[in-house]
Amino acid sequence: MTTVQDIPEVKILEYRMTLGMTTMEGRGFYAPTDVGIADDGRMYVANRSLENVTRGVRVTMCDIDSEYYGTFAAYGQSPGQFVWPSACTLDSRGRVYVSDEATHRISVFDREGTLLSSWGEHGACEGQLDTPSGLAFDAADNLYVADTYNHRVQKFTADGRFLISFGSEGRGQGEFSLPWGLTVGADGCVYVADWGNDRIQKFAADGTHLASYGTSGRGDGEFHRPAGVAVDANGYIYVADWGNERVQVLNSHGGFVQKLRGEATLSAWAANFLSVNVEEGAARSRANLEPEIDYFVDDPHEESSHIEKYFWSPVSVKLDRDGNLYVTESNRHRIQVYRPSAAGG
């Protein structure tokens, strides 16, 4: 009998680079939660900051070449402000949509960060939201929203008109426990990171349940609190396995393909900072960044907190037009980028 652990790992991704650095203002990230990527490569990084810390809440604009285009928005409850920004995505017109878990609304901005509109009402009725997190558009510019505390997914037009809702609280097929990230595949199907149930669920555009992938655990193909999901044109499924501090790749049938633990290097912004702040750069050059530690607890969180290159709170995975995978790490305030591997075909 062949088990999941017996399946050989296939390398379809390889490490490319790291983006970002820790800053509470300006060029950098602070507890980032997601990134939206425009067709021209401009990135919009939603920064949540820390609990009870108002500085740092903003959207940072940059690109894969570490060009910095500024920031917009700030902490608050007025239109265009955020308290707990969660997800970020763009429609076909390049408008930027950001969900806010605390204000239960979706804010819409133009390319440069000017507020265009906002919508959303707190509640459990159709069209109302309770802690909205993941956002994803389909090819017709309909917006799917992970309505997390209502344990469902809702579908809206781009201007916020309610269309359909599917899912309810539970552990059965098509039911959810705190759905978080989601995406729409090239086939129009909706993939949802079912956080509390440790699985990825696949639905047709009308909400019909099609498949579920993964079980609880730390083995290959198993998840612990998956937070984000992305799907490429070949059907490969990329999962931010948040509770296991890793990213996993599955094939279109949910079979295990590859896992990533993190290989971060200095970003261009961080390298520039250390070249200017010479004493900090010298201290880092003397530091042991991969210490051998006898851990008291067999927990991937412990390892991630001590080894800098590893993922620490990988909360989101996104793909760009070239197939690069962007892994947003909240606890290390950065994004690791992986590209398609030549060895993987």
Salt bridges, closest charged atoms under 4 A:
GLU9 OE1 - LYS259 NZ 3.49
GLU14 OE2 - ARG339 NE 3.05
GLU25 OE2 - ARG55 NE 3.44
ASP34 OD2 - LYS318 NZ 3.18
ASP39 OD1 - ARG321 NH1 3.46
ASP40 OD2 - ARG111 NH1 2.78
ASP91 OD2 - ARG95 NE 2.67
GLU101 OE1 - ARG48 NH2 2.85
GLU112 OE1 - ARG42 NH1 3.39
GLU112 OE2 - ARG111 NE 3.71
ASP130 OD1 - HIS104 ND1 3.98
ASP130 OD1 - HIS122 NE2 3.41
ASP147 OD2 - ARG152 NE 2.68
GLU169 OE1 - HIS151 NE2 3.57
ASP187 OD2 - LYS202 NZ 3.90
ASP194 OD2 - ARG199 NE 2.82
ASP198 OD1 - ARG225 NH1 2.91
ASP220 OD1 - LYS259 NZ 2.93
ASP241 OD2 - ARG246 NE 2.75
GLU245 OE2 - HIS301 ND1 2.62
GLU290 OE1 - LYS309 NZ 3.40
ASP298 OD1 - ARG218 NH2 3.31
GLU303 OE1 - ARG261 NH2 3.40
GLU308 OE1 - ARG284 NH2 2.73
GLU329 OE2 - ARG334 NE 2.65
